[in-house]
Amino acid sequence: MNTPNKKVGRPRAYTPEALDAKFEEYVEWVKANPVYINKVSAGEIIAVPTQRPLTLVGFCQFAKISKDTFRRYEDEFCDLLTHVRVAIEADQLEGALCGQYDSGIVARVLHLADRQDVTTNGKDIKQTPAVTFTVDEAAASIIQSIGKMTVAVKE
């Protein structure tokens, strides 16, 4: 029989404090471990260190939790994980704005879009029906006879 004070289920891998400390550790790891990009300079290939972006996927991998676990933790540790998401998004956005990260990829990851509706003013597009017309019998026979004609070319 379950008592009200007894916890049921698998214990959490992280407490809010431990998850916060893990995020700070992740940020330090990202700073200490740049990505090396090959650039050509004076005919030589040089590995140039480039700052690694903070990502939610990267943090989950670093903390050894799934994205689903992160989402479940969000329900319990709302303020902390909102801070984590905001810090990651700020890093990505600032990196894209200063040209450090690819702005197109960051825009897709952050679900940003620059859309302008220049044709419908926000209204649904209505399709116009196909144009139909009626031709009398004499006109129809003329049109059909033109389609059957062949043209002889004189040389």
N, CA, C and O atoms as a GROMACS GRO file, in nm:
protein
  620
    1MET      N    1   0.084  -0.118   0.000
    1MET     CA    2   0.000   0.000   0.000
    1MET      C    3   0.089   0.124   0.000
    1MET      O    4   0.185   0.131   0.076
    2ASN      N    5   0.056   0.220  -0.084
    2ASN     CA    6   0.136   0.343  -0.093
    2ASN      C    7   0.094   0.440   0.016
    2ASN      O    8  -0.024   0.461   0.043
    3THR      N    9   0.194   0.498   0.078
    3THR     CA   10   0.166   0.604   0.173
    3THR      C   11   0.183   0.736   0.101
    3THR      O   12   0.261   0.743   0.006
    4PRO      N   13   0.114   0.842   0.142
    4PRO     CA   14   0.121   0.969   0.071
    4PRO      C   15   0.262   1.027   0.065
    4PRO      O   16   0.292   1.100  -0.030
    5ASN      N   17   0.349   0.998   0.160
    5ASN     CA   18   0.483   1.056   0.161
    5ASN      C   19   0.584   0.975   0.082
    5ASN      O   20   0.695   1.022   0.057
    6LYS      N   21   0.547   0.854   0.041
    6LYS     CA   22   0.640   0.768  -0.030
    6LYS      C   23   0.641   0.805  -0.178
    6LYS      O   24   0.536   0.811  -0.242
    7LYS      N   25   0.760   0.830  -0.233
    7LYS     CA   26   0.772   0.863  -0.374
    7LYS      C   27   0.773   0.735  -0.456
    7LYS      O   28   0.833   0.635  -0.418
    8VAL      N   29   0.704   0.741  -0.570
    8VAL     CA   30   0.693   0.626  -0.657
    8VAL      C   31   0.763   0.657  -0.788
    8VAL      O   32   0.767   0.773  -0.830
    9GLY      N   33   0.818   0.555  -0.853
    9GLY     CA   34   0.882   0.576  -0.982
    9GLY      C   35   1.032   0.588  -0.970
    9GLY      O   36   1.090   0.580  -0.861
   10ARG      N   37   1.093   0.607  -1.085
   10ARG     CA   38   1.238   0.617  -1.091
   10ARG      C   39   1.284   0.752  -1.039
   10ARG      O   40   1.222   0.854  -1.070
   11PRO      N   41   1.390   0.755  -0.959
   11PRO     CA   42   1.438   0.885  -0.909
   11PRO      C   43   1.494   0.970  -1.022
   11PRO      O   44   1.548   0.917  -1.120
   12ARG      N   45   1.482   1.100  -1.009
   12ARG     CA   46   1.534   1.194  -1.109
   12ARG      C   47   1.686   1.188  -1.110
   12ARG      O   48   1.751   1.165  -1.008
   13ALA      N   49   1.742   1.210  -1.229
   13ALA     CA   50   1.888   1.214  -1.242
   13ALA      C   51   1.943   1.344  -1.184
   13ALA      O   52   2.058   1.349  -1.141
   14TYR      N   53   1.861   1.450  -1.184
   14TYR     CA   54   1.908   1.582  -1.140
   14TYR      C   55   1.808   1.649  -1.047
   14TYR      O   56   1.686   1.636  -1.062
   15THR      N   57   1.862   1.721  -0.952
   15THR     CA   58   1.783   1.816  -0.873
   15THR      C   59   1.794   1.949  -0.947
   15THR      O   60   1.879   1.961  -1.035
   16PRO      N   61   1.712   2.048  -0.913
   16PRO     CA   62   1.727   2.178  -0.980
   16PRO      C   63   1.869   2.235  -0.965
   16PRO      O   64   1.924   2.289  -1.060
   17GLU      N   65   1.926   2.222  -0.847
   17GLU     CA   66   2.060   2.275  -0.821
   17GLU      C   67   2.165   2.201  -0.905
   17GLU      O   68   2.255   2.263  -0.961
   18ALA      N   69   2.152   2.069  -0.912
   18ALA     CA   70   2.248   1.990  -0.988
   18ALA      C   71   2.236   2.020  -1.138
   18ALA      O   72   2.338   2.026  -1.208
   19LEU      N   73   2.114   2.039  -1.188
   19LEU     CA   74   2.094   2.070  -1.329
   19LEU      C   75   2.148   2.208  -1.362
   19LEU      O   76   2.205   2.229  -1.469
   20ASP      N   77   2.131   2.304  -1.269
   20ASP     CA   78   2.187   2.438  -1.288
   20ASP      C   79   2.339   2.431  -1.293
   20ASP      O   80   2.402   2.494  -1.378
   21ALA      N   81   2.398   2.354  -1.203
   21ALA     CA   82   2.545   2.339  -1.202
   21ALA      C   83   2.592   2.271  -1.330
   21ALA      O   84   2.698   2.306  -1.383
   22LYS      N   85   2.515   2.174  -1.380
   22LYS     CA   86   2.552   2.104  -1.504
   22LYS      C   87   2.546   2.199  -1.622
   22LYS      O   88   2.630   2.190  -1.712
   23PHE      N   89   2.448   2.290  -1.624
   23PHE     CA   90   2.441   2.388  -1.733
   23PHE      C   91   2.562   2.481  -1.729
   23PHE      O   92   2.620   2.511  -1.833
   24GLU      N   93   2.599   2.528  -1.611
   24GLU     CA   94   2.717   2.615  -1.598
   24GLU      C   95   2.843   2.540  -1.644
   24GLU      O   96   2.930   2.598  -1.708
   25GLU      N   97   2.850   2.413  -1.610
   25GLU     CA   98   2.963   2.330  -1.654
   25GLU      C   99   2.963   2.317  -1.807
   25GLU      O  100   3.068   2.321  -1.870
   26TYR      N  101   2.845   2.302  -1.865
   26TYR     CA  102   2.832   2.293  -2.011
   26TYR      C  103   2.879   2.423  -2.077
   26TYR      O  104   2.952   2.418  -2.176
   27VAL      N  105   2.839   2.537  -2.024
   27VAL     CA  106   2.880   2.666  -2.080
   27VAL      C  107   3.032   2.678  -2.077
   27VAL      O  108   3.093   2.721  -2.174
   28GLU      N  109   3.094   2.639  -1.965
   28GLU     CA  110   3.241   2.644  -1.954
   28GLU      C  111   3.306   2.547  -2.053
   28GLU      O  112   3.408   2.580  -2.114
   29TRP      N  113   3.248   2.429  -2.068
   29TRP     CA  114   3.301   2.330  -2.162
   29TRP      C  115   3.295   2.384  -2.305
   29TRP      O  116   3.390   2.367  -2.382
   30VAL      N  117   3.183   2.448  -2.341
   30VAL     CA  118   3.168   2.505  -2.476
   30VAL      C  119   3.277   2.609  -2.501
   30VAL      O  120   3.338   2.612  -2.608
   31LYS      N  121   3.301   2.696  -2.403
   31LYS     CA  122   3.404   2.800  -2.419
   31LYS      C  123   3.544   2.738  -2.433
   31LYS      O  124   3.627   2.789  -2.508
   32ALA      N  125   3.569   2.631  -2.360
   32ALA     CA  126   3.702   2.569  -2.359
   32ALA      C  127   3.726   2.475  -2.478
   32ALA      O  128   3.840   2.434  -2.501
   33ASN      N  129   3.621   2.440  -2.552
   33ASN     CA  130   3.634   2.344  -2.662
   33ASN      C  131   3.578   2.401  -2.792
   33ASN      O  132   3.467   2.366  -2.832
   34PRO      N  133   3.655   2.487  -2.857
   34PRO     CA  134   3.605   2.545  -2.983
   34PRO      C  135   3.600   2.441  -3.094
   34PRO      O  136   3.661   2.334  -3.085
   35VAL      N  137   3.525   2.474  -3.198
   35VAL     CA  138   3.520   2.393  -3.319
   35VAL      C  139   3.628   2.448  -3.411
   35VAL      O  140   3.645   2.569  -3.422
   36TYR      N  141   3.702   2.359  -3.476
   36TYR     CA  142   3.806   2.404  -3.568
   36TYR      C  143   3.755   2.397  -3.711
   36TYR      O  144   3.709   2.293  -3.757
   37ILE      N  145   3.763   2.511  -3.780
   37ILE     CA  146   3.719   2.521  -3.918
   37ILE      C  147   3.841   2.544  -4.005
   37ILE      O  148   3.924   2.630  -3.976
   38ASN      N  149   3.852   2.466  -4.112
   38ASN     CA  150   3.967   2.480  -4.201
   38ASN      C  151   3.949   2.600  -4.292
   38ASN      O  152   3.847   2.614  -4.360
   39LYS      N  153   4.049   2.689  -4.293
   39LYS     CA  154   4.051   2.806  -4.381
   39LYS      C  155   4.178   2.799  -4.465
   39LYS      O  156   4.279   2.744  -4.420
   40VAL      N  157   4.173   2.853  -4.585
   40VAL     CA  158   4.290   2.856  -4.672
   40VAL      C  159   4.352   2.994  -4.661
   40VAL      O  160   4.285   3.096  -4.678
   41SER      N  161   4.482   2.996  -4.632
   41SER     CA  162   4.555   3.122  -4.621
   41SER      C  163   4.692   3.102  -4.683
   41SER      O  164   4.767   3.013  -4.642
   42ALA      N  165   4.726   3.183  -4.781
   42ALA     CA  166   4.853   3.177  -4.851
   42ALA      C  167   4.881   3.036  -4.903
   42ALA      O  168   4.995   2.988  -4.896
   43GLY      N  169   4.779   2.970  -4.954
   43GLY     CA  170   4.796   2.838  -5.011
   43GLY      C  171   4.802   2.726  -4.909
   43GLY      O  172   4.818   2.609  -4.947
   44GLU      N  173   4.789   2.758  -4.782
   44GLU     CA  174   4.793   2.655  -4.677
   44GLU      C  175   4.658   2.645  -4.610
   44GLU      O  176   4.584   2.743  -4.598
   45ILE      N  177   4.627   2.526  -4.566
   45ILE     CA  178   4.504   2.504  -4.490
   45ILE      C  179   4.538   2.520  -4.342
   45ILE      O  180   4.626   2.453  -4.288
   46ILE      N  181   4.464   2.612  -4.279
   46ILE     CA  182   4.488   2.641  -4.138
   46ILE      C  183   4.360   2.612  -4.060
   46ILE      O  184   4.251   2.654  -4.100
   47ALA      N  185   4.373   2.539  -3.951
   47ALA     CA  186   4.258   2.512  -3.864
   47ALA      C  187   4.238   2.632  -3.772
   47ALA      O  188   4.323   2.663  -3.688
   48VAL      N  189   4.124   2.699  -3.789
   48VAL     CA  190   4.095   2.819  -3.712
   48VAL      C  191   3.993   2.784  -3.603
   48VAL      O  192   3.886   2.732  -3.632
   49PRO      N  193   4.028   2.813  -3.475
   49PRO     CA  194   3.931   2.784  -3.369
   49PRO      C  195   3.812   2.881  -3.377
   49PRO      O  196   3.830   3.002  -3.390
   50THR      N  197   3.692   2.826  -3.369
   50THR     CA  198   3.569   2.904  -3.374
   50THR      C  199   3.482   2.862  -3.257
   50THR      O  200   3.470   2.744  -3.226
   51GLN      N  201   3.422   2.962  -3.191
   51GLN     CA  202   3.341   2.930  -3.074
   51GLN      C  203   3.226   2.836  -3.110
   51GLN      O  204   3.156   2.857  -3.209
   52ARG      N  205   3.210   2.737  -3.030
   52ARG     CA  206   3.101   2.640  -3.044
   52ARG      C  207   2.973   2.706  -2.991
   52ARG      O  208   2.976   2.766  -2.884
   53PRO      N  209   2.861   2.696  -3.061
   53PRO     CA  210   2.737   2.756  -3.011
   53PRO      C  211   2.675   2.673  -2.899
   53PRO      O  212   2.690   2.551  -2.896
   54LEU      N  213   2.607   2.740  -2.809
   54LEU     CA  214   2.527   2.669  -2.709
   54LEU      C  215   2.402   2.618  -2.780
   54LEU      O  216   2.340   2.691  -2.857
   55THR      N  217   2.366   2.494  -2.754
   55THR     CA  218   2.243   2.439  -2.812
   55THR      C  219   2.173   2.355  -2.706
   55THR      O  220   2.236   2.302  -2.615
   56LEU      N  221   2.043   2.344  -2.720
   56LEU     CA  222   1.966   2.261  -2.629
   56LEU      C  223   2.004   2.115  -2.646
   56LEU      O  224   2.017   2.041  -2.548
   57VAL      N  225   2.021   2.073  -2.770
   57VAL     CA  226   2.061   1.935  -2.796
   57VAL      C  227   2.199   1.909  -2.737
   57VAL      O  228   2.223   1.804  -2.677
   58GLY      N  229   2.290   2.004  -2.753
   58GLY     CA  230   2.424   1.989  -2.697
   58GLY      C  231   2.422   1.979  -2.545
   58GLY      O  232   2.494   1.898  -2.486
   59PHE      N  233   2.338   2.062  -2.481
   59PHE     CA  234   2.328   2.055  -2.336
   59PHE      C  235   2.270   1.921  -2.291
   59PHE      O  236   2.320   1.860  -2.197
   60CYS      N  237   2.166   1.874  -2.358
   60CYS     CA  238   2.106   1.745  -2.322
   60CYS      C  239   2.208   1.633  -2.337
   60CYS      O  240   2.217   1.544  -2.252
   61GLN      N  241   2.285   1.637  -2.444
   61GLN     CA  242   2.388   1.536  -2.464
   61GLN      C  243   2.495   1.545  -2.355
   61GLN      O  244   2.539   1.443  -2.302
   62PHE      N  245   2.536   1.667  -2.321
   62PHE     CA  246   2.636   1.689  -2.216
   62PHE      C  247   2.586   1.638  -2.081
   62PHE      O  248   2.662   1.578  -2.004
   63ALA      N  249   2.457   1.661  -2.052
   63ALA     CA  250   2.399   1.620  -1.924
   63ALA      C  251   2.353   1.474  -1.925
   63ALA      O  252   2.309   1.422  -1.823
   64LYS      N  253   2.365   1.410  -2.042
   64LYS     CA  254   2.323   1.270  -2.058
   64LYS      C  255   2.174   1.250  -2.025
   64LYS      O  256   2.136   1.156  -1.956
   65ILE      N  257   2.092   1.342  -2.078
   65ILE     CA  258   1.947   1.329  -2.066
   65ILE      C  259   1.888   1.346  -2.205
   65ILE      O  260   1.951   1.404  -2.294
   66SER      N  261   1.768   1.296  -2.224
   66SER     CA  262   1.701   1.312  -2.354
   66SER      C  263   1.627   1.447  -2.356
   66SER      O  264   1.606   1.510  -2.252
   67LYS      N  265   1.589   1.489  -2.476
   67LYS     CA  266   1.510   1.612  -2.486
   67LYS      C  267   1.374   1.593  -2.418
   67LYS      O  268   1.319   1.688  -2.364
   68ASP      N  269   1.321   1.471  -2.420
   68ASP     CA  270   1.194   1.444  -2.349
   68ASP      C  271   1.211   1.461  -2.199
   68ASP      O  272   1.124   1.517  -2.132
   69THR      N  273   1.323   1.414  -2.146
   69THR     CA  274   1.350   1.433  -2.003
   69THR      C  275   1.362   1.581  -1.971
   69THR      O  276   1.311   1.627  -1.869
   70PHE      N  277   1.429   1.657  -2.058
   70PHE     CA  278   1.440   1.802  -2.039
   70PHE      C  279   1.301   1.863  -2.033
   70PHE      O  280   1.274   1.946  -1.946
   71ARG      N  281   1.212   1.824  -2.124
   71ARG     CA  282   1.076   1.878  -2.126
   71ARG      C  283   0.999   1.842  -1.998
   71ARG      O  284   0.924   1.923  -1.945
   72ARG      N  285   1.019   1.719  -1.950
   72ARG     CA  286   0.952   1.680  -1.824
   72ARG      C  287   1.007   1.762  -1.707
   72ARG      O  288   0.931   1.803  -1.619
   73TYR      N  289   1.137   1.787  -1.707
   73TYR     CA  290   1.197   1.871  -1.602
   73TYR      C  291   1.143   2.013  -1.609
   73TYR      O  292   1.132   2.080  -1.506
   74GLU      N  293   1.109   2.060  -1.730
   74GLU     CA  294   1.056   2.196  -1.744
   74GLU      C  295   0.929   2.216  -1.662
   74GLU      O  296   0.905   2.324  -1.609
   75ASP      N  297   0.849   2.111  -1.653
   75ASP     CA  298   0.727   2.122  -1.572
   75ASP      C  299   0.760   2.143  -1.424
   75ASP      O  300   0.690   2.217  -1.354
   76GLU      N  301   0.866   2.077  -1.378
   76GLU     CA  302   0.902   2.084  -1.236
   76GLU      C  303   0.996   2.200  -1.204
   76GLU      O  304   0.984   2.264  -1.100
   77PHE      N  305   1.090   2.226  -1.295
   77PHE     CA  306   1.193   2.329  -1.271
   77PHE      C  307   1.175   2.445  -1.370
   77PHE      O  308   1.270   2.486  -1.436
   78CYS      N  309   1.056   2.496  -1.379
   78CYS     CA  310   1.018   2.593  -1.482
   78CYS      C  311   1.113   2.712  -1.491
   78CYS      O  312   1.165   2.741  -1.598
   79ASP      N  313   1.138   2.781  -1.379
   79ASP     CA  314   1.222   2.901  -1.383
   79ASP      C  315   1.364   2.870  -1.428
   79ASP      O  316   1.420   2.942  -1.511
   80LEU      N  317   1.421   2.765  -1.374
   80LEU     CA  318   1.558   2.728  -1.408
   80LEU      C  319   1.571   2.695  -1.556
   80LEU      O  320   1.662   2.744  -1.623
   81LEU      N  321   1.483   2.612  -1.608
   81LEU     CA  322   1.497   2.568  -1.746
   81LEU      C  323   1.452   2.675  -1.845
   81LEU      O  324   1.494   2.673  -1.961
   82THR      N  325   1.370   2.768  -1.802
   82THR     CA  326   1.342   2.885  -1.885
   82THR      C  327   1.470   2.967  -1.898
   82THR      O  328   1.501   3.017  -2.007
   83HIS      N  329   1.542   2.981  -1.788
   83HIS     CA  330   1.672   3.052  -1.791
   83HIS      C  331   1.769   2.981  -1.886
   83HIS      O  332   1.839   3.047  -1.963
   84VAL      N  333   1.773   2.848  -1.882
   84VAL     CA  334   1.862   2.771  -1.970
   84VAL      C  335   1.824   2.797  -2.116
   84VAL      O  336   1.911   2.825  -2.198
   85ARG      N  337   1.695   2.786  -2.149
   85ARG     CA  338   1.651   2.811  -2.287
   85ARG      C  339   1.684   2.952  -2.334
   85ARG      O  340   1.731   2.972  -2.446
   86VAL      N  341   1.660   3.050  -2.246
   86VAL     CA  342   1.687   3.190  -2.282
   86VAL      C  343   1.837   3.212  -2.304
   86VAL      O  344   1.876   3.281  -2.398
   87ALA      N  345   1.920   3.154  -2.220
   87ALA     CA  346   2.065   3.168  -2.235
   87ALA      C  347   2.112   3.107  -2.367
   87ALA      O  348   2.195   3.165  -2.437
   88ILE      N  349   2.059   2.991  -2.401
   88ILE     CA  350   2.096   2.925  -2.527
   88ILE      C  351   2.049   3.008  -2.646
   88ILE      O  352   2.126   3.030  -2.740
   89GLU      N  353   1.924   3.055  -2.643
   89GLU     CA  354   1.872   3.136  -2.754
   89GLU      C  355   1.948   3.266  -2.768
   89GLU      O  356   1.974   3.311  -2.880
   90ALA      N  357   1.983   3.329  -2.656
   90ALA     CA  358   2.059   3.455  -2.661
   90ALA      C  359   2.195   3.432  -2.726
   90ALA      O  360   2.238   3.512  -2.810
   91ASP      N  361   2.262   3.324  -2.688
   91ASP     CA  362   2.392   3.292  -2.748
   91ASP      C  363   2.379   3.272  -2.898
   91ASP      O  364   2.459   3.324  -2.975
   92GLN      N  365   2.278   3.197  -2.939
   92GLN     CA  366   2.259   3.170  -3.082
   92GLN      C  367   2.226   3.297  -3.158
   92GLN      O  368   2.282   3.322  -3.265
   93LEU      N  369   2.135   3.377  -3.105
   93LEU     CA  370   2.093   3.499  -3.174
   93LEU      C  371   2.207   3.600  -3.182
   93LEU      O  372   2.231   3.658  -3.288
   94GLU      N  373   2.279   3.620  -3.072
   94GLU     CA  374   2.391   3.714  -3.073
   94GLU      C  375   2.502   3.666  -3.166
   94GLU      O  376   2.564   3.746  -3.235
   95GLY      N  377   2.526   3.534  -3.167
   95GLY     CA  378   2.627   3.479  -3.258
   95GLY      C  379   2.589   3.498  -3.404
   95GLY      O  380   2.675   3.526  -3.488
   96ALA      N  381   2.461   3.484  -3.434
   96ALA     CA  382   2.414   3.504  -3.572
   96ALA      C  383   2.422   3.651  -3.611
   96ALA      O  384   2.461   3.684  -3.723
   97LEU      N  385   2.385   3.740  -3.518
   97LEU     CA  386   2.386   3.883  -3.548
   97LEU      C  387   2.527   3.936  -3.574
   97LEU      O  388   2.544   4.026  -3.656
   98CYS      N  389   2.626   3.881  -3.507
   98CYS     CA  390   2.763   3.930  -3.528
   98CYS      C  391   2.837   3.848  -3.633
   98CYS      O  392   2.956   3.870  -3.655
   99GLY      N  393   2.768   3.754  -3.697
   99GLY     CA  394   2.829   3.678  -3.806
   99GLY      C  395   2.911   3.559  -3.761
   99GLY      O  396   2.978   3.496  -3.844
  100GLN      N  397   2.907   3.527  -3.635
  100GLN     CA  398   2.984   3.415  -3.585
  100GLN      C  399   2.919   3.281  -3.622
  100GLN      O  400   2.988   3.183  -3.649
  101TYR      N  401   2.786   3.278  -3.623
  101TYR     CA  402   2.710   3.158  -3.659
  101TYR      C  403   2.631   3.186  -3.785
  101TYR      O  404   2.605   3.302  -3.818
  102ASP      N  405   2.593   3.083  -3.856
  102ASP     CA  406   2.514   3.096  -3.978
  102ASP      C  407   2.374   3.145  -3.942
  102ASP      O  408   2.298   3.076  -3.874
  103SER      N  409   2.340   3.265  -3.988
  103SER     CA  410   2.212   3.326  -3.950
  103SER      C  411   2.092   3.248  -4.003
  103SER      O  412   1.987   3.245  -3.938
  104GLY      N  413   2.105   3.185  -4.119
  104GLY     CA  414   1.994   3.107  -4.173
  104GLY      C  415   1.961   2.987  -4.086
  104GLY      O  416   1.844   2.956  -4.062
  105ILE      N  417   2.064   2.919  -4.040
  105ILE     CA  418   2.042   2.803  -3.954
  105ILE      C  419   1.985   2.846  -3.820
  105ILE      O  420   1.892   2.784  -3.769
  106VAL      N  421   2.040   2.953  -3.762
  106VAL     CA  422   1.990   3.002  -3.634
  106VAL      C  423   1.843   3.044  -3.647
  106VAL      O  424   1.763   3.016  -3.558
  107ALA      N  425   1.808   3.109  -3.756
  107ALA     CA  426   1.669   3.151  -3.776
  107ALA      C  427   1.576   3.030  -3.779
  107ALA      O  428   1.465   3.036  -3.724
  108ARG      N  429   1.620   2.922  -3.843
  108ARG     CA  430   1.537   2.801  -3.846
  108ARG      C  431   1.528   2.736  -3.709
  108ARG      O  432   1.420   2.694  -3.667
  109VAL      N  433   1.641   2.728  -3.639
  109VAL     CA  434   1.642   2.665  -3.505
  109VAL      C  435   1.553   2.743  -3.408
  109VAL      O  436   1.482   2.683  -3.328
  110LEU      N  437   1.557   2.875  -3.416
  110LEU     CA  438   1.479   2.959  -3.324
  110LEU      C  439   1.338   2.988  -3.377
  110LEU      O  440   1.262   3.063  -3.315
  111HIS      N  441   1.305   2.930  -3.490
  111HIS     CA  442   1.172   2.947  -3.552
  111HIS      C  443   1.143   3.095  -3.579
  111HIS      O  444   1.033   3.144  -3.554
  112LEU      N  445   1.244   3.164  -3.630
  112LEU     CA  446   1.227   3.304  -3.667
  112LEU      C  447   1.201   3.308  -3.817
  112LEU      O  448   1.257   3.228  -3.893
  113ALA      N  449   1.118   3.400  -3.860
  113ALA     CA  450   1.089   3.412  -4.003
  113ALA      C  451   1.064   3.558  -4.036
  113ALA      O  452   1.005   3.632  -3.957
  114ASP      N  453   1.109   3.597  -4.152
  114ASP     CA  454   1.083   3.732  -4.201
  114ASP      C  455   0.984   3.716  -4.316
  114ASP      O  456   1.023   3.699  -4.432
  115ARG      N  457   0.857   3.722  -4.283
  115ARG     CA  458   0.753   3.701  -4.383
  115ARG      C  459   0.674   3.829  -4.401
  115ARG      O  460   0.641   3.899  -4.306
  116GLN      N  461   0.644   3.856  -4.525
  116GLN     CA  462   0.560   3.970  -4.556
  116GLN      C  463   0.450   3.924  -4.651
  116GLN      O  464   0.478   3.856  -4.750
  117ASP      N  465   0.328   3.960  -4.621
  117ASP     CA  466   0.215   3.926  -4.706
  117ASP      C  467   0.187   4.047  -4.794
  117ASP      O  468   0.124   4.144  -4.752
  118VAL      N  469   0.235   4.040  -4.918
  118VAL     CA  470   0.221   4.155  -5.007
  118VAL      C  471   0.106   4.138  -5.107
  118VAL      O  472   0.082   4.226  -5.188
  119THR      N  473   0.036   4.024  -5.100
  119THR     CA  474  -0.068   4.000  -5.201
  119THR      C  475  -0.208   3.994  -5.145
  119THR      O  476  -0.303   4.029  -5.216
  120THR      N  477  -0.227   3.952  -5.021
  120THR     CA  478  -0.363   3.925  -4.974
  120THR      C  479  -0.403   4.005  -4.850
  120THR      O  480  -0.516   3.993  -4.804
  121ASN      N  481  -0.314   4.086  -4.796
  121ASN     CA  482  -0.342   4.161  -4.673
  121ASN      C  483  -0.392   4.070  -4.560
  121ASN      O  484  -0.480   4.108  -4.483
  122GLY      N  485  -0.335   3.951  -4.552
  122GLY     CA  486  -0.370   3.859  -4.445
  122GLY      C  487  -0.497   3.779  -4.467
  122GLY      O  488  -0.534   3.697  -4.383
  123LYS      N  489  -0.564   3.801  -4.578
  123LYS     CA  490  -0.689   3.729  -4.606
  123LYS      C  491  -0.658   3.601  -4.683
  123LYS      O  492  -0.553   3.589  -4.747
  124ASP      N  493  -0.750   3.504  -4.675
  124ASP     CA  494  -0.734   3.380  -4.749
  124ASP      C  495  -0.737   3.408  -4.898
  124ASP      O  496  -0.809   3.496  -4.945
  125ILE      N  497  -0.659   3.332  -4.971
  125ILE     CA  498  -0.658   3.345  -5.116
  125ILE      C  499  -0.778   3.270  -5.171
  125ILE      O  500  -0.797   3.152  -5.142
  126LYS      N  501  -0.858   3.339  -5.251
  126LYS     CA  502  -0.976   3.277  -5.311
  126LYS      C  503  -0.942   3.241  -5.455
  126LYS      O  504  -0.893   3.324  -5.531
  127GLN      N  505  -0.970   3.119  -5.490
  127GLN     CA  506  -0.946   3.076  -5.627
  127GLN      C  507  -1.066   3.114  -5.713
  127GLN      O  508  -1.181   3.089  -5.675
  128THR      N  509  -1.038   3.173  -5.827
  128THR     CA  510  -1.148   3.209  -5.917
  128THR      C  511  -1.182   3.088  -6.002
  128THR      O  512  -1.093   3.014  -6.042
  129PRO      N  513  -1.309   3.068  -6.029
  129PRO     CA  514  -1.347   2.952  -6.110
  129PRO      C  515  -1.298   2.969  -6.254
  129PRO      O  516  -1.277   3.081  -6.300
  130ALA      N  517  -1.280   2.858  -6.322
  130ALA     CA  518  -1.238   2.861  -6.462
  130ALA      C  519  -1.344   2.933  -6.545
  130ALA      O  520  -1.463   2.925  -6.515
  131VAL      N  521  -1.300   3.002  -6.648
  131VAL     CA  522  -1.391   3.076  -6.735
  131VAL      C  523  -1.457   2.976  -6.830
  131VAL      O  524  -1.390   2.894  -6.894
  132THR      N  525  -1.587   2.984  -6.838
  132THR     CA  526  -1.660   2.898  -6.932
  132THR      C  527  -1.738   2.988  -7.028
  132THR      O  528  -1.779   3.098  -6.992
  133PHE      N  529  -1.759   2.940  -7.148
  133PHE     CA  530  -1.837   3.018  -7.244
  133PHE      C  531  -1.913   2.921  -7.334
  133PHE      O  532  -1.878   2.804  -7.347
  134THR      N  533  -2.015   2.973  -7.395
  134THR     CA  534  -2.099   2.893  -7.483
  134THR      C  535  -2.084   2.947  -7.625
  134THR      O  536  -2.089   3.068  -7.648
  135VAL      N  537  -2.066   2.856  -7.719
  135VAL     CA  538  -2.049   2.894  -7.859
  135VAL      C  539  -2.165   2.830  -7.937
  135VAL      O  540  -2.200   2.714  -7.915
  136ASP      N  541  -2.223   2.910  -8.029
  136ASP     CA  542  -2.332   2.852  -8.107
  136ASP      C  543  -2.278   2.747  -8.204
  136ASP      O  544  -2.157   2.735  -8.222
  137GLU      N  545  -2.368   2.672  -8.264
  137GLU     CA  546  -2.330   2.557  -8.346
  137GLU      C  547  -2.246   2.596  -8.467
  137GLU      O  548  -2.152   2.524  -8.501
  138ALA      N  549  -2.278   2.706  -8.532
  138ALA     CA  550  -2.205   2.749  -8.652
  138ALA      C  551  -2.061   2.786  -8.616
  138ALA      O  552  -1.968   2.750  -8.688
  139ALA      N  553  -2.045   2.859  -8.504
  139ALA     CA  554  -1.910   2.898  -8.462
  139ALA      C  555  -1.830   2.776  -8.422
  139ALA      O  556  -1.710   2.769  -8.450
  140ALA      N  557  -1.894   2.681  -8.358
  140ALA     CA  558  -1.824   2.560  -8.315
  140ALA      C  559  -1.773   2.482  -8.435
  140ALA      O  560  -1.662   2.430  -8.432
  141SER      N  561  -1.855   2.473  -8.543
  141SER     CA  562  -1.811   2.399  -8.662
  141SER      C  563  -1.695   2.470  -8.731
  141SER      O  564  -1.606   2.405  -8.786
  142ILE      N  565  -1.695   2.604  -8.730
  142ILE     CA  566  -1.584   2.680  -8.789
  142ILE      C  567  -1.456   2.654  -8.709
  142ILE      O  568  -1.350   2.630  -8.767
  143ILE      N  569  -1.467   2.660  -8.577
  143ILE     CA  570  -1.350   2.637  -8.491
  143ILE      C  571  -1.295   2.496  -8.513
  143ILE      O  572  -1.174   2.478  -8.520
  144GLN      N  573  -1.383   2.398  -8.523
  144GLN     CA  574  -1.338   2.261  -8.546
  144GLN      C  575  -1.273   2.246  -8.682
  144GLN      O  576  -1.175   2.173  -8.696
  145SER      N  577  -1.326   2.313  -8.783
  145SER     CA  578  -1.269   2.300  -8.918
  145SER      C  579  -1.131   2.366  -8.926
  145SER      O  580  -1.044   2.320  -9.000
  146ILE      N  581  -1.112   2.473  -8.851
  146ILE     CA  582  -0.980   2.538  -8.850
  146ILE      C  583  -0.877   2.443  -8.790
  146ILE      O  584  -0.763   2.436  -8.838
  147GLY      N  585  -0.915   2.370  -8.689
  147GLY     CA  586  -0.822   2.276  -8.625
  147GLY      C  587  -0.785   2.161  -8.718
  147GLY      O  588  -0.680   2.100  -8.700
  148LYS      N  589  -0.869   2.131  -8.817
  148LYS     CA  590  -0.844   2.019  -8.908
  148LYS      C  591  -0.768   2.063  -9.033
  148LYS      O  592  -0.724   1.978  -9.111
  149MET      N  593  -0.753   2.193  -9.054
  149MET     CA  594  -0.688   2.242  -9.175
  149MET      C  595  -0.538   2.220  -9.171
  149MET      O  596  -0.476   2.222  -9.065
  150THR      N  597  -0.483   2.198  -9.286
  150THR     CA  598  -0.338   2.195  -9.300
  150THR      C  599  -0.300   2.308  -9.394
  150THR      O  600  -0.374   2.342  -9.487
  151VAL      N  601  -0.187   2.364  -9.369
  151VAL     CA  602  -0.143   2.476  -9.450
  151VAL      C  603  -0.033   2.430  -9.541
  151VAL      O  604   0.064   2.369  -9.497
  152ALA      N  605  -0.048   2.460  -9.670
  152ALA     CA  606   0.054   2.424  -9.768
  152ALA      C  607   0.145   2.544  -9.784
  152ALA      O  608   0.098   2.657  -9.798
  153VAL      N  609   0.273   2.519  -9.783
  153VAL     CA  610   0.370   2.627  -9.799
  153VAL      C  611   0.428   2.618  -9.940
  153VAL      O  612   0.477   2.512  -9.981
  154LYS      N  613   0.423   2.731 -10.015
  154LYS     CA  614   0.481   2.736 -10.148
  154LYS      C  615   0.627   2.772 -10.136
  154LYS      O  616   0.668   2.854 -10.054
  155GLU      N  617   0.704   2.709 -10.219
  155GLU     CA  618   0.847   2.740 -10.218
  155GLU      C  619   0.887   2.816 -10.339
  155GLU      O  620   1.004   2.851 -10.354
   0.00000   0.00000   0.00000
